[in-house]
Amino acid sequence: MLIALLLVAVNLRLAITSASALLTALTDAGALTPATVVLIPAIPTAVFAVAGLGTARLAARFGVERIVLVGLIGLTAGLLLRGIPSPWIVVAGTVVGTGGLAMVNILLPAVVRGHFAGRIGPVTTAYTTLMSLGAALAAALAVPIAGWLGDPALGLAAWAVPALLALVVWLLAIRGIPSAAAPASAAPVPAAPVDPAASAAPAPAASAASAASAAPAAAPARSRLPHGTWFLAGYFALQALLSYVVMGWLPSIAQDAGLPASRAGMLLGISMAVGVVGTVLVMALGRTPAGMRIGFGVVALANLVALAGLLVAPAALPEVWAALFGLGMCAFPLVLALIAGFGRDAQESARVSGIVQSVGYSVATLGPLGAGAARQLLGDWNAVIIALAVCTVAQFAIGVLVTRVVERRRAAER
């Protein structure tokens, strides 16, 4: 099961970063139009915002592992569909593929809790690391693979190969698992992953999550949300907005600055790779409120310097700007760790997580969509970069408010 899980994790960002690296080539080849090219970077966040509405219910009925399989089928089919060089077919393939990806993304934490209860921290760290490495490889290799195949649409479809491999291995791994009897197959706690940096005591968290998962008949709590939930939602929304603008448009920004397509695609790969190392460093700061403030400050400063570099001298040190964006995107695991700790129990944490991520991704959809539209309307990226800088400052301010909530919560628990 571990090998299957890790293979699945490798595929969780391939569809996003491979498309980003090829947007200009797809447009030049006629596989995308100026209207449809704006949609491609915005689709993932829009799909993520709605995917949680039915995924947990399906998993409770049919089992987490089987719904992950359905998601992998959707991901593979969508990637293959994108090989047809027609603008709206590429869009449809992106919707199908990222829809499957979103289902898997939501359910993998429940798989980890159900099958690796004693190793939640290490397994979570392993699969999130492979997610970033997969994203980096897809961004760096998308342009060379498309060139070798002679067509950018075929270059997109080529990423169905690792997805198909993961699908086959997953199918073999889940044979014999009852449809809704195993702990991992009950209703999941979908999006409150365990802090990889806090693996010293994984068993109690796993036990609580499993207990909540094993009671599909229990009604969700309808008490007031924990104080600070909306601060978390605001922080999550702003970090997701910036991250998906970077993942969706960084190669295009670099190409507009005069960089060749292969080097522009490599920039996104650098961002993803730096994020792997940066996550370990930033997560180490997340154990205390003071450390969290430092972590929020580090990611904000990294993003601000990178944005200033893109605004003033985009072609001067593009690899440096990309590396700083990679560090800035480490806000994502930091806020996920905070989400996991909110609430009185696993059920309430899941409720907080659902609200934070649903609201967050809904707002974040405006980022890549608005960035593409602004570029087409204004002719350059300057307004987009300035707007992102303002969002980064607001993100840091909200992060400070979140740490104050955490301080009060911990003081009350003593």
Kinemage of the C-alpha trace (Angstrom):
@kinemage 1
@onewidth
@group {chain A} dominant
@subgroup {mainchain}
@vectorlist {calphas} color= white
{ca met a 1} P 0.000 0.000 0.000
{ca leu a 2} L 2.845 2.416 0.791
{ca ile a 3} L 4.323 2.143 -2.709
{ca ala a 4} L 0.880 2.686 -4.232
{ca leu a 5} L 0.282 5.713 -2.013
{ca leu a 6} L 3.611 7.280 -2.955
{ca leu a 7} L 3.042 6.669 -6.669
{ca val a 8} L -0.335 8.368 -6.394
{ca ala a 9} L 1.256 11.314 -4.560
{ca val a 10} L 3.759 11.872 -7.370
{ca asn a 11} L 0.825 12.523 -9.725
{ca leu a 12} L -1.068 15.040 -7.591
{ca arg a 13} L 0.465 18.173 -9.162
{ca leu a 14} L 1.685 16.913 -12.555
{ca ala a 15} L -1.483 18.004 -14.361
{ca ile a 16} L -1.140 21.558 -13.038
{ca thr a 17} L 2.554 22.341 -13.506
{ca ser a 18} L 2.932 20.541 -16.862
{ca ala a 19} L 0.100 22.644 -18.325
{ca ser a 20} L 1.554 25.871 -16.914
{ca ala a 21} L 4.893 25.268 -18.602
{ca leu a 22} L 3.176 24.704 -21.978
{ca leu a 23} L 0.560 27.489 -22.014
{ca thr a 24} L 2.430 29.679 -24.508
{ca ala a 25} L 3.272 26.743 -26.778
{ca leu a 26} L -0.332 25.502 -26.704
{ca thr a 27} L -1.605 28.956 -27.612
{ca asp a 28} L 0.911 29.337 -30.448
{ca ala a 29} L -0.088 25.901 -31.789
{ca gly a 30} L -3.817 26.720 -31.702
{ca ala a 31} L -4.619 24.149 -29.011
{ca leu a 32} L -5.705 27.052 -26.806
{ca thr a 33} L -7.189 30.458 -27.613
{ca pro a 34} L -6.731 33.736 -25.716
{ca ala a 35} L -10.073 33.016 -24.015
{ca thr a 36} L -9.390 29.412 -23.020
{ca val a 37} L -5.774 29.940 -21.965
{ca val a 38} L -7.030 32.147 -19.111
{ca leu a 39} L -9.196 29.311 -17.824
{ca ile a 40} L -6.537 26.597 -17.556
{ca pro a 41} L -4.672 27.984 -14.491
{ca ala a 42} L -7.977 28.872 -12.772
{ca ile a 43} L -9.659 25.477 -13.141
{ca pro a 44} L -7.744 23.614 -10.373
{ca thr a 45} L -8.722 25.993 -7.569
{ca ala a 46} L -12.324 26.164 -8.775
{ca val a 47} L -12.546 22.371 -8.859
{ca phe a 48} L -10.850 22.041 -5.455
{ca ala a 49} L -13.462 24.415 -4.003
{ca val a 50} L -16.370 22.174 -5.008
{ca ala a 51} L -14.765 18.725 -4.873
{ca gly a 52} L -15.290 18.308 -1.156
{ca leu a 53} L -19.049 18.662 -1.422
{ca gly a 54} L -19.655 15.062 -2.425
{ca thr a 55} L -16.324 13.281 -2.085
{ca ala a 56} L -16.565 12.506 1.632
{ca arg a 57} L -20.131 11.231 1.225
{ca leu a 58} L -19.109 8.952 -1.648
{ca ala a 59} L -16.176 7.670 0.385
{ca ala a 60} L -18.439 6.901 3.348
{ca arg a 61} L -20.684 4.841 1.106
{ca phe a 62} L -18.213 3.049 -1.145
{ca gly a 63} L -14.927 3.244 0.745
{ca val a 64} L -12.044 5.693 0.585
{ca glu a 65} L -9.814 3.395 -1.452
{ca arg a 66} L -12.414 2.875 -4.170
{ca ile a 67} L -13.159 6.572 -4.509
{ca val a 68} L -9.409 7.221 -4.776
{ca leu a 69} L -9.460 4.704 -7.636
{ca val a 70} L -12.315 6.614 -9.285
{ca gly a 71} L -10.310 9.820 -8.896
{ca leu a 72} L -7.269 8.219 -10.535
{ca ile a 73} L -9.421 7.058 -13.439
{ca gly a 74} L -10.702 10.622 -13.867
{ca leu a 75} L -7.174 12.040 -13.672
{ca thr a 76} L -5.841 9.617 -16.291
{ca ala a 77} L -8.808 10.115 -18.617
{ca gly a 78} L -8.580 13.898 -18.355
{ca leu a 79} L -4.865 13.908 -19.134
{ca leu a 80} L -5.410 11.708 -22.176
{ca leu a 81} L -8.249 13.935 -23.354
{ca arg a 82} L -5.922 16.941 -23.304
{ca gly a 83} L -3.929 15.322 -26.088
{ca ile a 84} L -6.629 16.399 -28.570
{ca pro a 85} L -5.471 19.864 -29.762
{ca ser a 86} L -8.852 21.604 -29.614
{ca pro a 87} L -9.283 24.503 -27.157
{ca trp a 88} L -12.503 23.436 -25.451
{ca ile a 89} L -11.460 19.769 -25.395
{ca val a 90} L -8.255 20.769 -23.600
{ca val a 91} L -10.398 22.744 -21.141
{ca ala a 92} L -12.755 19.775 -20.673
{ca gly a 93} L -9.810 17.441 -20.131
{ca thr a 94} L -8.428 19.819 -17.520
{ca val a 95} L -11.764 19.872 -15.671
{ca val a 96} L -12.032 16.068 -15.710
{ca gly a 97} L -8.393 15.537 -14.769
{ca thr a 98} L -8.273 18.055 -11.951
{ca gly a 99} L -11.653 16.800 -10.717
{ca gly a 100} L -10.146 13.351 -10.270
{ca leu a 101} L -7.020 14.889 -8.780
{ca ala a 102} L -9.102 16.855 -6.261
{ca met a 103} L -10.927 13.726 -5.089
{ca val a 104} L -7.623 11.956 -4.484
{ca asn a 105} L -6.126 15.033 -2.827
{ca ile a 106} L -9.003 15.192 -0.345
{ca leu a 107} L -8.903 11.504 0.558
{ca leu a 108} L -5.197 10.687 0.882
{ca pro a 109} L -4.946 11.944 4.498
{ca ala a 110} L -7.712 9.487 5.401
{ca val a 111} L -5.811 6.694 3.641
{ca val a 112} L -2.728 7.540 5.691
{ca arg a 113} L -4.731 7.468 8.939
{ca gly a 114} L -6.398 4.196 8.060
{ca his a 115} L -3.365 2.235 6.841
{ca phe a 116} L -0.413 3.863 8.618
{ca ala a 117} L -1.822 4.842 12.013
{ca gly a 118} L 1.525 4.375 13.738
{ca arg a 119} L 3.515 6.283 11.110
{ca ile a 120} L 1.311 9.224 10.233
{ca gly a 121} L 4.069 11.851 10.507
{ca pro a 122} L 6.719 10.099 8.374
{ca val a 123} L 4.250 8.881 5.741
{ca thr a 124} L 2.619 12.317 5.446
{ca thr a 125} L 6.046 13.910 5.053
{ca ala a 126} L 6.995 11.337 2.404
{ca tyr a 127} L 3.911 11.778 0.269
{ca thr a 128} L 3.832 15.585 0.454
{ca thr a 129} L 7.523 15.658 -0.486
{ca leu a 130} L 6.846 13.470 -3.510
{ca met a 131} L 3.960 15.755 -4.489
{ca ser a 132} L 6.409 18.654 -4.690
{ca leu a 133} L 9.040 16.610 -6.496
{ca gly a 134} L 6.457 15.449 -9.044
{ca ala a 135} L 5.386 19.046 -9.617
{ca ala a 136} L 9.006 20.103 -10.074
{ca leu a 137} L 9.731 17.341 -12.591
{ca ala a 138} L 6.603 18.072 -14.620
{ca ala a 139} L 7.410 21.782 -14.794
{ca ala a 140} L 11.024 21.168 -15.781
{ca leu a 141} L 10.408 18.367 -18.302
{ca ala a 142} L 7.110 19.425 -19.922
{ca val a 143} L 8.712 21.575 -22.628
{ca pro a 144} L 11.489 19.075 -23.556
{ca ile a 145} L 8.986 16.187 -23.718
{ca ala a 146} L 6.595 18.219 -25.870
{ca gly a 147} L 9.500 19.103 -28.170
{ca trp a 148} L 10.535 15.470 -28.440
{ca leu a 149} L 6.953 14.445 -29.290
{ca gly a 150} L 6.630 17.331 -31.740
{ca asp a 151} L 3.354 18.679 -30.350
{ca pro a 152} L 2.520 20.521 -27.100
{ca ala a 153} L -0.882 18.787 -26.817
{ca leu a 154} L 0.810 15.391 -26.990
{ca gly a 155} L 3.250 16.728 -24.409
{ca leu a 156} L 0.287 17.333 -22.105
{ca ala a 157} L -1.166 13.886 -22.746
{ca ala a 158} L 2.186 12.220 -22.000
{ca trp a 159} L 1.629 12.841 -18.303
{ca ala a 160} L -1.178 10.280 -18.391
{ca val a 161} L 1.543 7.590 -18.391
{ca pro a 162} L 2.615 8.021 -14.727
{ca ala a 163} L -1.060 8.487 -13.778
{ca leu a 164} L -1.940 5.177 -15.456
{ca leu a 165} L 0.947 3.452 -13.665
{ca ala a 166} L -0.295 4.769 -10.311
{ca leu a 167} L -3.844 3.660 -11.172
{ca val a 168} L -2.734 0.077 -11.934
{ca val a 169} L -0.574 -0.203 -8.799
{ca trp a 170} L -3.371 1.261 -6.651
{ca leu a 171} L -5.871 -1.215 -8.090
{ca leu a 172} L -3.562 -4.091 -7.176
{ca ala a 173} L -2.972 -2.681 -3.690
{ca ile a 174} L -6.651 -2.376 -2.737
{ca arg a 175} L -7.763 -5.832 -3.848
{ca gly a 176} L -9.532 -7.589 -0.998
{ca ile a 177} L -10.296 -4.441 0.995
{ca pro a 178} L -14.017 -4.418 1.956
{ca ser a 179} L -15.975 -1.575 0.371
{ca ala a 180} L -16.821 0.174 3.647
{ca ala a 181} L -15.535 -1.954 6.484
{ca ala a 182} L -11.900 -1.000 6.872
{ca pro a 183} L -11.144 2.049 8.984
{ca ala a 184} L -9.722 3.942 6.005
{ca ser a 185} L -12.897 3.244 4.089
{ca ala a 186} L -15.224 4.991 6.475
{ca ala a 187} L -16.131 8.626 6.258
{ca pro a 188} L -12.814 10.482 6.136
{ca val a 189} L -11.556 13.507 7.924
{ca pro a 190} L -10.608 14.816 4.538
{ca ala a 191} L -8.427 17.829 4.778
{ca ala a 192} L -6.869 18.086 8.202
{ca pro a 193} L -3.494 16.418 7.594
{ca val a 194} L -1.200 15.764 10.501
{ca asp a 195} L 1.701 18.142 10.992
{ca pro a 196} L 4.777 16.286 9.663
{ca ala a 197} L 6.916 18.260 12.080
{ca ala a 198} L 4.888 17.038 15.045
{ca ser a 199} L 5.358 13.312 14.551
{ca ala a 200} L 6.519 12.700 18.103
{ca ala a 201} L 2.981 11.698 19.143
{ca pro a 202} L 1.137 10.476 16.050
{ca ala a 203} L -0.887 7.689 17.583
{ca pro a 204} L -3.427 9.784 19.530
{ca ala a 205} L -4.197 11.919 16.490
{ca ala a 206} L -4.613 8.812 14.391
{ca ser a 207} L -6.868 7.237 16.975
{ca ala a 208} L -9.070 10.311 17.182
{ca ala a 209} L -9.297 10.588 13.414
{ca ser a 210} L -10.104 6.902 13.048
{ca ala a 211} L -12.765 7.109 15.723
{ca ala a 212} L -14.401 10.008 13.974
{ca ser a 213} L -14.153 8.169 10.664
{ca ala a 214} L -15.677 5.011 12.007
{ca ala a 215} L -18.959 6.680 12.958
{ca pro a 216} L -20.717 7.564 9.702
{ca ala a 217} L -24.060 7.849 11.467
{ca ala a 218} L -22.898 10.616 13.781
{ca ala a 219} L -24.276 14.038 12.940
{ca pro a 220} L -21.687 16.758 12.383
{ca ala a 221} L -21.316 19.284 15.146
{ca arg a 222} L -23.309 22.441 14.624
{ca ser a 223} L -21.859 24.471 17.469
{ca arg a 224} L -20.127 27.757 16.802
{ca leu a 225} L -16.919 27.543 14.855
{ca pro a 226} L -13.731 27.839 16.939
{ca his a 227} L -12.476 31.395 17.323
{ca gly a 228} L -9.982 32.181 14.575
{ca thr a 229} L -11.549 29.978 11.890
{ca trp a 230} L -12.228 32.918 9.591
{ca phe a 231} L -8.703 34.245 10.093
{ca leu a 232} L -7.468 30.835 8.962
{ca ala a 233} L -9.790 30.956 5.962
{ca gly a 234} L -8.451 34.392 5.006
{ca tyr a 235} L -4.839 33.276 5.322
{ca phe a 236} L -5.492 30.087 3.382
{ca ala a 237} L -7.252 32.015 0.611
{ca leu a 238} L -4.439 34.528 0.143
{ca gln a 239} L -1.635 31.946 0.175
{ca ala a 240} L -3.542 29.760 -2.281
{ca leu a 241} L -4.257 32.740 -4.535
{ca leu a 242} L -0.576 33.643 -4.794
{ca ser a 243} L 0.594 30.029 -5.103
{ca tyr a 244} L -1.757 29.221 -7.954
{ca val a 245} L -0.897 32.418 -9.811
{ca val a 246} L 2.755 31.383 -9.567
{ca met a 247} L 2.049 27.783 -10.581
{ca gly a 248} L -0.251 28.878 -13.375
{ca trp a 249} L 1.540 31.888 -14.838
{ca leu a 250} L 5.227 32.030 -13.791
{ca pro a 251} L 6.464 30.397 -17.038
{ca ser a 252} L 4.350 32.805 -19.101
{ca ile a 253} L 5.627 35.815 -17.122
{ca ala a 254} L 9.187 34.643 -17.739
{ca gln a 255} L 8.581 34.138 -21.455
{ca asp a 256} L 7.055 37.607 -21.735
{ca ala a 257} L 10.290 38.898 -20.178
{ca gly a 258} L 12.267 37.272 -22.998
{ca leu a 259} L 13.284 33.913 -21.536
{ca pro a 260} L 13.116 30.822 -23.783
{ca ala a 261} L 10.315 28.337 -23.085
{ca ser a 262} L 12.618 25.624 -21.751
{ca arg a 263} L 14.216 27.958 -19.199
{ca ala a 264} L 10.836 29.424 -18.249
{ca gly a 265} L 9.465 25.958 -17.526
{ca met a 266} L 12.549 25.185 -15.458
{ca leu a 267} L 11.763 28.168 -13.209
{ca leu a 268} L 8.571 26.557 -11.987
{ca gly a 269} L 10.512 23.347 -11.394
{ca ile a 270} L 12.964 25.299 -9.236
{ca ser a 271} L 10.104 26.776 -7.201
{ca met a 272} L 8.623 23.351 -6.552
{ca ala a 273} L 11.987 21.809 -5.652
{ca val a 274} L 12.908 24.605 -3.234
{ca gly a 275} L 9.505 24.116 -1.620
{ca val a 276} L 10.519 20.573 -0.616
{ca val a 277} L 13.451 21.795 1.485
{ca gly a 278} L 11.671 24.953 2.576
{ca thr a 279} L 8.736 22.984 3.958
{ca val a 280} L 10.987 21.139 6.424
{ca leu a 281} L 12.534 24.411 7.610
{ca val a 282} L 9.259 26.321 7.890
{ca met a 283} L 7.406 23.463 9.576
{ca ala a 284} L 10.109 23.324 12.250
{ca leu a 285} L 9.060 26.854 13.202
{ca gly a 286} L 5.404 25.905 13.585
{ca arg a 287} L 5.620 24.373 17.053
{ca thr a 288} L 5.144 27.651 18.943
{ca pro a 289} L 3.186 30.863 18.230
{ca ala a 290} L 6.437 32.856 18.183
{ca gly a 291} L 7.900 30.397 15.703
{ca met a 292} L 4.745 30.611 13.592
{ca arg a 293} L 5.112 34.383 13.407
{ca ile a 294} L 8.676 33.945 12.212
{ca gly a 295} L 7.506 31.371 9.661
{ca phe a 296} L 4.759 33.674 8.395
{ca gly a 297} L 7.309 36.481 8.171
{ca val a 298} L 9.841 34.360 6.268
{ca val a 299} L 7.347 33.237 3.609
{ca ala a 300} L 5.956 36.773 3.228
{ca leu a 301} L 9.421 38.309 2.866
{ca ala a 302} L 10.423 35.668 0.315
{ca asn a 303} L 7.332 36.394 -1.771
{ca leu a 304} L 7.797 40.166 -1.573
{ca val a 305} L 11.423 39.996 -2.721
{ca ala a 306} L 10.480 37.625 -5.554
{ca leu a 307} L 7.633 39.898 -6.668
{ca ala a 308} L 9.899 42.951 -6.559
{ca gly a 309} L 12.419 41.071 -8.681
{ca leu a 310} L 9.777 40.174 -11.258
{ca leu a 311} L 8.581 43.774 -11.358
{ca val a 312} L 11.962 45.507 -11.625
{ca ala a 313} L 14.273 42.972 -13.290
{ca pro a 314} L 12.391 39.817 -14.352
{ca ala a 315} L 15.148 38.523 -16.645
{ca ala a 316} L 18.111 39.477 -14.436
{ca leu a 317} L 17.984 36.715 -11.803
{ca pro a 318} L 14.908 34.645 -12.683
{ca glu a 319} L 16.167 31.498 -10.951
{ca val a 320} L 16.578 33.460 -7.708
{ca trp a 321} L 13.053 34.865 -7.960
{ca ala a 322} L 11.730 31.339 -8.636
{ca ala a 323} L 13.567 29.911 -5.615
{ca leu a 324} L 12.128 32.644 -3.387
{ca phe a 325} L 8.630 31.849 -4.650
{ca gly a 326} L 9.268 28.232 -3.688
{ca leu a 327} L 10.054 29.315 -0.136
{ca gly a 328} L 7.029 31.626 -0.132
{ca met a 329} L 4.687 28.784 -1.083
{ca cys a 330} L 5.693 26.949 2.102
{ca ala a 331} L 2.864 28.849 3.772
{ca phe a 332} L 0.614 26.009 2.561
{ca pro a 333} L 1.871 23.203 4.855
{ca leu a 334} L 2.170 25.667 7.721
{ca val a 335} L -1.488 26.660 7.544
{ca leu a 336} L -2.559 23.020 7.064
{ca ala a 337} L -0.802 22.142 10.306
{ca leu a 338} L -2.725 24.939 12.030
{ca ile a 339} L -6.018 23.665 10.613
{ca ala a 340} L -5.301 20.193 12.001
{ca gly a 341} L -5.018 21.628 15.509
{ca phe a 342} L -8.232 23.653 15.473
{ca gly a 343} L -11.323 22.291 17.149
{ca arg a 344} L -12.071 20.221 20.238
{ca asp a 345} L -11.792 16.913 18.397
{ca ala a 346} L -11.160 15.383 14.982
{ca gln a 347} L -14.752 15.954 13.863
{ca glu a 348} L -14.636 19.669 14.614
{ca ser a 349} L -11.188 19.949 13.018
{ca ala a 350} L -12.649 18.380 9.886
{ca arg a 351} L -15.494 20.908 9.939
{ca val a 352} L -13.015 23.781 10.262
{ca ser a 353} L -10.906 22.285 7.481
{ca gly a 354} L -13.858 21.980 5.129
{ca ile a 355} L -14.897 25.601 5.651
{ca val a 356} L -11.357 26.974 5.436
{ca gln a 357} L -10.473 25.106 2.257
{ca ser a 358} L -13.813 25.597 0.536
{ca val a 359} L -13.804 29.350 1.197
{ca gly a 360} L -10.080 29.580 0.543
{ca tyr a 361} L -10.088 27.869 -2.834
{ca ser a 362} L -13.211 29.750 -3.900
{ca val a 363} L -11.437 33.064 -3.311
{ca ala a 364} L -8.150 31.765 -4.726
{ca thr a 365} L -9.818 31.003 -8.060
{ca leu a 366} L -9.928 34.747 -8.669
{ca gly a 367} L -6.115 34.840 -8.626
{ca pro a 368} L -5.100 32.857 -11.725
{ca leu a 369} L -8.285 33.844 -13.570
{ca gly a 370} L -7.875 37.546 -12.811
{ca ala a 371} L -4.138 37.473 -13.517
{ca gly a 372} L -4.664 36.074 -16.998
{ca ala a 373} L -7.475 38.504 -17.765
{ca ala a 374} L -5.445 41.482 -16.499
{ca arg a 375} L -2.475 40.468 -18.668
{ca gln a 376} L -4.676 40.343 -21.755
{ca leu a 377} L -6.401 43.627 -20.921
{ca leu a 378} L -3.355 45.675 -19.856
{ca gly a 379} L -0.646 44.074 -21.968
{ca asp a 380} L 1.810 43.373 -19.124
{ca trp a 381} L 2.065 41.773 -15.684
{ca asn a 382} L 2.865 44.873 -13.597
{ca ala a 383} L -0.611 45.356 -12.125
{ca val a 384} L -0.827 41.649 -11.278
{ca ile a 385} L 2.538 41.707 -9.497
{ca ile a 386} L 1.634 44.798 -7.461
{ca ala a 387} L -1.724 43.274 -6.491
{ca leu a 388} L 0.046 40.095 -5.344
{ca ala a 389} L 2.423 42.167 -3.211
{ca val a 390} L -0.546 43.810 -1.488
{ca cys a 391} L -2.087 40.358 -0.894
{ca thr a 392} L 1.206 39.155 0.590
{ca val a 393} L 1.254 41.980 3.141
{ca ala a 394} L -2.370 41.244 4.053
{ca gln a 395} L -1.532 37.546 4.333
{ca phe a 396} L 1.230 38.273 6.842
{ca ala a 397} L -1.036 40.547 8.889
{ca ile a 398} L -3.722 37.852 9.079
{ca gly a 399} L -1.052 35.307 10.006
{ca val a 400} L -0.072 37.415 13.020
{ca leu a 401} L -3.723 37.487 14.106
{ca val a 402} L -3.862 33.688 13.777
{ca thr a 403} L -0.839 33.279 16.059
{ca arg a 404} L -2.525 35.436 18.702
{ca val a 405} L -5.554 33.144 18.586
{ca val a 406} L -3.265 30.134 18.994
{ca glu a 407} L -1.551 31.780 21.976
{ca arg a 408} L -4.898 32.359 23.702
{ca arg a 409} L -6.055 28.822 22.964
{ca arg a 410} L -2.898 27.282 24.408
{ca ala a 411} L -3.012 29.527 27.470
{ca ala a 412} L -6.627 28.465 28.117
{ca glu a 413} L -5.660 24.776 27.843
{ca arg a 414} L -2.974 25.017 30.537
